[in-house]
Amino acid sequence: MADELQLEPVEKGGSKKKLVIIIVAAVVLLLIIGGGVAWFLMSGDKDKAADGAKTEQTDGKDGEKGAAPKPGEEALYVALPNPFTFNVPGNRGSRVVQINAQVMVRGATDEDLAKKNLPLIESVLLQTFSQFTEEQLATSQGRESLRTTSQEAVRDALTKVAGKPVVERVLITGFVMQ
């Protein structure tokens, strides 16, 4: 019976080597995957930025209506300090309208010109706004007509005073009719 119970010791060193090899392989695989993901994300952002720069540069041509602004001529907004409150005639009597507006200019020099001529801009806008009736202001087409008419009037008035239109757009930022 003693011959049958003879046990041989098992070597444990082989399994430790396998475990170390598996861990090293997993770390290397994670580094490769992480590097690939980082490269993909970083190269994608550069391509998008380059495409945006190409689009911005090639969209504008001199003399073209709606051309992209020249470098250094960013859009600046000059808020008119007080809302315009006035009466408009309508079928059921007059109604009170309140409009908040801002003007968009290009560059710091036009911003300064707009701020210097703010009383003129406010006067022209109030005159233009009060020419419209309740029926015209009740529709979205009428409000768009109000914006374009006031924009043309402001540009004309500033051209006479400052020698150039200064204002690119008149923006109506608030409109209430009661």
Backbone as CSV, one residue per row, in Angstrom:
resi,resn,N_x,N_y,N_z,CA_x,CA_y,CA_z,C_x,C_y,C_z
1,MET,0.799,-1.174,0.000,0.000,0.000,0.000,0.854,1.255,0.000
2,ALA,1.972,1.175,0.534,2.855,2.315,0.589,3.295,2.699,-0.798
3,ASP,3.414,1.703,-1.681,3.801,2.026,-3.049,2.701,2.778,-3.785
4,GLU,1.496,2.524,-3.438,0.374,3.155,-4.141,0.181,4.615,-3.739
5,LEU,0.562,5.027,-2.572,0.315,6.374,-2.094,1.462,7.327,-2.363
6,GLN,2.316,6.963,-3.169,3.444,7.840,-3.475,2.947,9.034,-4.287
7,LEU,3.179,10.202,-3.770,2.722,11.442,-4.430,3.923,12.207,-4.936
8,GLU,3.738,12.823,-6.073,4.818,13.622,-6.643,4.481,15.091,-6.469
9,PRO,5.452,15.909,-6.095,5.180,17.337,-5.930,4.917,18.008,-7.296
10,VAL,4.006,18.960,-7.289,3.639,19.697,-8.509,4.393,21.017,-8.510
11,GLU,4.974,21.355,-9.632,5.720,22.611,-9.738,4.749,23.762,-9.990
12,LYS,4.825,24.807,-9.184,3.927,25.950,-9.310,4.563,27.075,-10.125
13,GLY,5.791,27.060,-10.440,6.495,28.108,-11.166,5.977,28.296,-12.574
14,GLY,5.518,27.287,-13.239,5.018,27.381,-14.606,3.752,28.210,-14.693
15,SER,2.854,28.103,-13.731,1.608,28.861,-13.769,1.865,30.337,-13.482
16,LYS,2.863,30.673,-12.667,3.203,32.073,-12.401,3.749,32.739,-13.658
17,LYS,4.535,31.997,-14.409,5.080,32.549,-15.648,3.958,32.836,-16.641
18,LYS,2.993,31.934,-16.727,1.864,32.130,-17.638,1.045,33.358,-17.230
19,LEU,0.836,33.521,-15.924,0.065,34.657,-15.415,0.768,35.979,-15.726
20,VAL,2.093,36.033,-15.557,2.852,37.240,-15.850,2.783,37.552,-17.345
21,ILE,2.892,36.551,-18.184,2.820,36.749,-19.639,1.443,37.277,-20.039
22,ILE,0.394,36.737,-19.458,-0.973,37.187,-19.777,-1.165,38.644,-19.342
23,ILE,-0.688,39.017,-18.166,-0.832,40.388,-17.674,-0.062,41.356,-18.568
24,VAL,1.158,41.016,-18.934,1.957,41.876,-19.799,1.280,42.039,-21.162
25,ALA,0.764,40.954,-21.711,0.080,41.015,-23.005,-1.169,41.892,-22.917
26,ALA,-1.915,41.801,-21.813,-3.109,42.627,-21.641,-2.748,44.108,-21.548
27,VAL,-1.688,44.448,-20.824,-1.253,45.839,-20.690,-0.814,46.387,-22.050
28,VAL,-0.050,45.618,-22.803,0.397,46.050,-24.126,-0.802,46.252,-25.050
29,LEU,-1.771,45.339,-24.994,-2.968,45.464,-25.830,-3.759,46.719,-25.464
30,LEU,-3.899,47.004,-24.161,-4.606,48.216,-23.736,-3.877,49.477,-24.188
31,LEU,-2.552,49.476,-24.125,-1.791,50.637,-24.589,-1.970,50.855,-26.090
32,ILE,-1.969,49.797,-26.845,-2.156,49.913,-28.299,-3.549,50.447,-28.608
33,ILE,-4.566,49.909,-27.953,-5.942,50.370,-28.190,-6.098,51.825,-27.759
34,GLY,-5.572,52.181,-26.577,-5.659,53.563,-26.090,-4.945,54.531,-27.010
35,GLY,-3.756,54.140,-27.504,-3.031,54.994,-28.445,-3.792,55.176,-29.745
36,GLY,-4.410,54.111,-30.229,-5.194,54.201,-31.464,-6.405,55.111,-31.311
37,VAL,-7.091,54.991,-30.189,-8.252,55.848,-29.934,-7.814,57.309,-29.816
38,ALA,-6.725,57.564,-29.096,-6.232,58.934,-28.940,-5.828,59.521,-30.295
39,TRP,-5.143,58.754,-31.100,-4.741,59.224,-32.429,-5.969,59.533,-33.282
40,PHE,-6.980,58.653,-33.231,-8.195,58.858,-34.020,-8.912,60.137,-33.598
41,LEU,-9.049,60.344,-32.298,-9.755,61.532,-31.812,-8.987,62.811,-32.111
42,MET,-7.683,62.787,-31.934,-6.890,63.993,-32.177,-6.807,64.322,-33.654
43,SER,-6.666,63.346,-34.495,-6.568,63.626,-35.931,-7.914,64.075,-36.481
44,GLY,-9.014,63.596,-35.926,-10.338,64.009,-36.375,-10.596,65.475,-36.093
45,ASP,-10.182,65.995,-34.920,-10.392,67.398,-34.558,-9.597,68.325,-35.476
46,LYS,-8.371,67.939,-35.821,-7.557,68.776,-36.699,-8.180,68.865,-38.079
47,ASP,-8.722,67.762,-38.570,-9.359,67.764,-39.889,-10.598,68.654,-39.894
48,LYS,-11.387,68.583,-38.829,-12.583,69.423,-38.759,-12.212,70.889,-38.680
49,ALA,-11.201,71.224,-37.897,-10.763,72.619,-37.779,-10.220,73.114,-39.113
50,ALA,-9.466,72.278,-39.802,-8.927,72.672,-41.101,-10.049,72.857,-42.115
51,ASP,-11.063,71.972,-42.088,-12.194,72.117,-43.002,-12.951,73.405,-42.722
52,GLY,-13.136,73.745,-41.437,-13.817,74.985,-41.077,-13.049,76.197,-41.560
53,ALA,-11.731,76.166,-41.439,-10.911,77.290,-41.898,-10.974,77.407,-43.409
54,LYS,-10.952,76.288,-44.128,-11.054,76.330,-45.584,-12.393,76.904,-46.012
55,THR,-13.472,76.470,-45.360,-14.805,76.966,-45.704,-14.891,78.457,-45.468
56,GLU,-14.359,78.932,-44.335,-14.419,80.354,-44.009,-13.628,81.181,-45.014
57,GLN,-12.499,80.672,-45.458,-11.665,81.430,-46.371,-12.231,81.442,-47.783
58,THR,-12.855,80.361,-48.216,-13.289,80.272,-49.604,-14.716,80.761,-49.819
59,ASP,-15.487,80.970,-48.739,-16.869,81.397,-48.915,-16.982,82.833,-49.405
60,GLY,-16.137,83.726,-48.947,-16.301,85.135,-49.260,-15.464,85.572,-50.435
61,LYS,-16.107,86.336,-51.324,-15.415,86.958,-52.449,-15.735,88.439,-52.388
62,ASP,-14.767,89.268,-52.717,-14.973,90.708,-52.646,-16.125,91.130,-53.555
63,GLY,-16.971,92.007,-53.048,-18.073,92.531,-53.828,-19.279,91.614,-53.875
64,GLU,-19.205,90.443,-53.289,-20.323,89.512,-53.316,-21.253,89.808,-52.157
65,LYS,-22.557,89.854,-52.432,-23.519,90.131,-51.375,-23.511,88.970,-50.390
66,GLY,-23.458,89.281,-49.093,-23.425,88.251,-48.068,-22.066,87.608,-47.928
67,ALA,-21.020,88.264,-48.379,-19.675,87.705,-48.313,-19.228,87.590,-46.865
68,ALA,-18.356,86.647,-46.616,-17.819,86.468,-45.272,-16.981,87.686,-44.902
69,PRO,-17.006,88.071,-43.636,-16.255,89.257,-43.230,-14.757,89.026,-43.359
70,LYS,-14.047,90.121,-43.533,-12.594,90.053,-43.594,-12.057,89.762,-42.202
71,PRO,-10.862,89.173,-42.114,-10.289,88.914,-40.795,-10.157,90.208,-39.994
72,GLY,-10.523,90.138,-38.726,-10.451,91.312,-37.860,-11.746,92.091,-37.819
73,GLU,-12.683,91.786,-38.687,-13.977,92.467,-38.690,-15.036,91.537,-38.130
74,GLU,-15.028,91.384,-36.819,-16.002,90.518,-36.195,-17.335,91.233,-36.037
75,ALA,-18.399,90.468,-35.941,-19.720,91.040,-35.738,-19.851,91.484,-34.287
76,LEU,-20.229,92.740,-34.104,-20.448,93.294,-32.772,-21.882,93.801,-32.694
77,TYR,-22.471,93.694,-31.522,-23.861,94.082,-31.342,-23.948,95.257,-30.376
78,VAL,-24.652,96.283,-30.801,-24.857,97.467,-29.973,-26.320,97.446,-29.535
79,ALA,-26.521,97.259,-28.245,-27.883,97.223,-27.710,-28.389,98.648,-27.539
80,LEU,-29.608,98.859,-27.953,-30.234,100.165,-27.748,-30.763,100.172,-26.315
81,PRO,-30.419,101.201,-25.543,-30.635,101.159,-24.096,-32.093,101.046,-23.652
82,ASN,-33.005,101.670,-24.369,-34.401,101.670,-23.939,-35.277,101.010,-24.998
83,PRO,-36.313,100.299,-24.561,-37.241,99.744,-25.550,-38.073,100.867,-26.177
84,PHE,-38.533,100.622,-27.381,-39.382,101.582,-28.085,-40.826,101.260,-27.734
85,THR,-41.532,102.225,-27.172,-42.939,102.050,-26.825,-43.726,103.111,-27.563
86,PHE,-44.726,102.661,-28.337,-45.499,103.604,-29.159,-46.872,103.009,-29.445
87,ASN,-47.768,103.860,-29.925,-49.126,103.451,-30.293,-49.197,103.209,-31.790
88,VAL,-49.972,102.195,-32.172,-50.228,101.946,-33.592,-51.732,101.933,-33.813
89,PRO,-52.177,102.498,-34.933,-53.609,102.492,-35.212,-54.077,101.102,-35.619
90,GLY,-55.313,100.791,-35.260,-55.902,99.504,-35.629,-57.394,99.634,-35.818
91,ASN,-58.063,98.542,-36.137,-59.512,98.539,-36.361,-60.286,98.840,-35.079
92,ARG,-59.813,98.362,-33.959,-60.510,98.541,-32.682,-59.875,99.642,-31.846
93,GLY,-59.282,100.624,-32.462,-58.605,101.690,-31.723,-57.107,101.485,-31.806
94,SER,-56.393,102.267,-31.027,-54.938,102.130,-31.090,-54.465,101.094,-30.075
95,ARG,-53.349,100.491,-30.416,-52.741,99.486,-29.537,-51.330,99.934,-29.190
96,VAL,-50.849,99.481,-28.056,-49.513,99.824,-27.594,-48.558,98.710,-28.031
97,VAL,-47.416,99.126,-28.595,-46.390,98.177,-29.036,-45.087,98.530,-28.332
98,GLN,-44.383,97.496,-27.901,-43.062,97.689,-27.301,-42.080,96.797,-28.052
99,ILE,-40.991,97.415,-28.535,-39.982,96.694,-29.318,-38.610,96.941,-28.698
100,ASN,-37.869,95.858,-28.486,-36.459,95.945,-28.101,-35.644,95.657,-29.349
101,ALA,-34.584,96.444,-29.555,-33.783,96.275,-30.770,-32.299,96.382,-30.465
102,GLN,-31.511,95.780,-31.348,-30.059,95.900,-31.333,-29.614,96.091,-32.774
103,VAL,-28.442,96.662,-32.943,-27.882,96.794,-34.291,-26.585,96.005,-34.356
104,MET,-26.361,95.356,-35.496,-25.139,94.593,-35.713,-24.219,95.403,-36.600
105,VAL,-22.963,95.531,-36.167,-21.946,96.263,-36.920,-20.734,95.360,-37.088
106,ARG,-19.820,95.758,-37.978,-18.582,94.994,-38.194,-17.388,95.827,-37.755
107,GLY,-16.654,95.329,-36.776,-15.429,95.990,-36.344,-15.655,97.036,-35.271
108,ALA,-14.581,97.350,-34.585,-14.639,98.295,-33.464,-14.898,99.728,-33.923
109,THR,-14.405,100.103,-35.117,-14.634,101.485,-35.571,-16.113,101.710,-35.868
110,ASP,-16.778,100.718,-36.482,-18.211,100.861,-36.736,-19.001,100.825,-35.430
111,GLU,-18.524,100.061,-34.455,-19.195,100.033,-33.158,-19.135,101.409,-32.507
112,ASP,-17.968,102.049,-32.567,-17.827,103.397,-32.001,-18.726,104.392,-32.724
113,LEU,-18.773,104.297,-34.061,-19.644,105.190,-34.833,-21.117,104.987,-34.468
114,ALA,-21.515,103.739,-34.303,-22.909,103.459,-33.940,-23.231,104.015,-32.562
115,LYS,-22.309,103.855,-31.610,-22.549,104.370,-30.262,-22.602,105.896,-30.254
116,LYS,-21.746,106.555,-31.064,-21.762,108.018,-31.140,-23.068,108.521,-31.746
117,ASN,-23.636,107.758,-32.669,-24.855,108.175,-33.359,-26.097,107.462,-32.828
118,LEU,-26.054,106.999,-31.602,-27.174,106.281,-31.015,-28.467,107.100,-30.982
119,PRO,-28.448,108.380,-30.646,-29.703,109.154,-30.684,-30.317,109.197,-32.094
120,LEU,-29.477,109.319,-33.122,-29.981,109.315,-34.498,-30.607,107.967,-34.830
121,ILE,-29.951,106.877,-34.450,-30.478,105.537,-34.724,-31.813,105.348,-34.024
122,GLU,-31.910,105.748,-32.759,-33.168,105.609,-32.020,-34.280,106.427,-32.655
123,SER,-33.967,107.643,-33.084,-34.974,108.505,-33.705,-35.494,107.896,-35.000
124,VAL,-34.581,107.435,-35.841,-34.991,106.844,-37.123,-35.819,105.589,-36.890
125,LEU,-35.408,104.768,-35.928,-36.172,103.549,-35.649,-37.576,103.868,-35.137
126,LEU,-37.695,104.834,-34.243,-39.012,105.194,-33.724,-39.913,105.727,-34.832
127,GLN,-39.379,106.572,-35.709,-40.165,107.073,-36.838,-40.614,105.936,-37.745
128,THR,-39.722,105.008,-38.019,-40.054,103.894,-38.908,-41.053,102.957,-38.256
129,PHE,-40.839,102.625,-36.984,-41.748,101.709,-36.296,-43.170,102.265,-36.243
130,SER,-43.304,103.562,-36.002,-44.638,104.146,-35.831,-45.397,104.292,-37.148
131,GLN,-44.783,104.027,-38.277,-45.469,104.082,-39.569,-46.304,102.828,-39.840
132,PHE,-46.066,101.772,-39.090,-46.755,100.508,-39.340,-48.068,100.450,-38.582
133,THR,-49.020,99.674,-39.107,-50.336,99.528,-38.490,-50.420,98.207,-37.731
134,GLU,-51.503,98.071,-36.981,-51.732,96.850,-36.204,-51.804,95.625,-37.118
135,GLU,-52.472,95.757,-38.228,-52.635,94.637,-39.156,-51.288,94.183,-39.725
136,GLN,-50.416,95.134,-40.014,-49.096,94.791,-40.539,-48.246,94.091,-39.484
137,LEU,-48.297,94.576,-38.254,-47.462,94.014,-37.193,-48.004,92.696,-36.637
138,ALA,-49.235,92.345,-36.992,-49.829,91.111,-36.477,-49.292,89.873,-37.205
139,THR,-48.676,90.044,-38.367,-48.170,88.899,-39.127,-46.642,88.851,-39.084
140,SER,-46.110,87.676,-39.300,-44.650,87.538,-39.302,-44.044,88.240,-40.515
141,GLN,-44.756,88.253,-41.638,-44.255,88.971,-42.819,-44.212,90.475,-42.544
142,GLY,-45.193,90.972,-41.816,-45.214,92.391,-41.461,-44.072,92.760,-40.539
143,ARG,-43.765,91.877,-39.579,-42.650,92.144,-38.663,-41.315,92.076,-39.408
144,GLU,-41.200,91.179,-40.380,-39.978,91.126,-41.187,-39.863,92.382,-42.050
145,SER,-40.977,92.854,-42.576,-40.985,94.100,-43.343,-40.585,95.274,-42.445
146,LEU,-41.038,95.265,-41.208,-40.661,96.293,-40.231,-39.148,96.293,-40.023
147,ARG,-38.571,95.105,-39.876,-37.130,94.996,-39.656,-36.336,95.480,-40.865
148,THR,-36.706,95.042,-42.067,-35.949,95.440,-43.258,-36.119,96.924,-43.558
149,THR,-37.335,97.461,-43.373,-37.559,98.884,-43.609,-36.761,99.728,-42.623
150,SER,-36.763,99.317,-41.353,-36.006,100.077,-40.351,-34.507,99.964,-40.607
151,GLN,-34.049,98.814,-41.060,-32.631,98.635,-41.386,-32.207,99.572,-42.511
152,GLU,-33.000,99.644,-43.560,-32.684,100.543,-44.685,-32.687,102.001,-44.243
153,ALA,-33.669,102.367,-43.406,-33.762,103.752,-42.944,-32.549,104.135,-42.088
154,VAL,-32.113,103.236,-41.205,-30.947,103.510,-40.353,-29.694,103.614,-41.206
155,ARG,-29.534,102.702,-42.146,-28.347,102.732,-43.012,-28.297,104.025,-43.831
156,ASP,-29.443,104.460,-44.360,-29.490,105.706,-45.136,-29.127,106.910,-44.269
157,ALA,-29.692,106.970,-43.056,-29.421,108.106,-42.165,-27.952,108.141,-41.758
158,LEU,-27.375,106.992,-41.459,-25.967,106.964,-41.055,-25.027,107.248,-42.222
159,THR,-25.426,106.884,-43.431,-24.601,107.196,-44.598,-24.507,108.704,-44.790
160,LYS,-25.619,109.410,-44.558,-25.617,110.868,-44.684,-24.732,111.526,-43.625
161,VAL,-24.710,110.970,-42.416,-23.979,111.591,-41.313,-22.524,111.119,-41.240
162,ALA,-22.313,109.798,-41.312,-20.981,109.231,-41.096,-20.228,108.929,-42.384
163,GLY,-20.901,109.000,-43.517,-20.233,108.735,-44.780,-20.258,107.274,-45.195
164,LYS,-20.754,106.396,-44.326,-20.907,104.979,-44.666,-22.069,104.415,-43.863
165,PRO,-22.624,103.272,-44.299,-23.835,102.758,-43.654,-23.661,102.312,-42.195
166,VAL,-22.483,101.934,-41.766,-22.126,101.547,-40.393,-22.885,100.293,-39.924
167,VAL,-24.204,100.298,-39.953,-25.025,99.208,-39.421,-25.250,98.167,-40.511
168,GLU,-24.945,96.919,-40.174,-25.183,95.843,-41.132,-26.607,95.314,-41.021
169,ARG,-27.106,95.157,-39.786,-28.459,94.634,-39.579,-29.104,95.303,-38.384
170,VAL,-30.406,95.429,-38.440,-31.201,95.803,-37.278,-31.867,94.529,-36.804
171,LEU,-31.693,94.210,-35.535,-32.250,92.987,-34.964,-33.332,93.348,-33.962
172,ILE,-34.499,92.771,-34.119,-35.583,92.989,-33.168,-35.510,91.857,-32.157
173,THR,-35.147,92.188,-30.934,-34.928,91.167,-29.911,-36.118,90.994,-28.976
174,GLY,-37.078,91.877,-29.054,-38.295,91.754,-28.246,-39.438,92.473,-28.925
175,PHE,-40.635,91.843,-28.910,-41.784,92.447,-29.569,-43.032,92.098,-28.755
176,VAL,-43.731,93.136,-28.255,-44.975,92.948,-27.510,-46.001,93.928,-28.056
177,MET,-47.200,93.382,-28.372,-48.299,94.245,-28.833,-49.509,93.945,-27.956
178,GLN,-50.071,95.019,-27.313,-51.236,94.859,-26.440,-52.372,95.719,-26.917
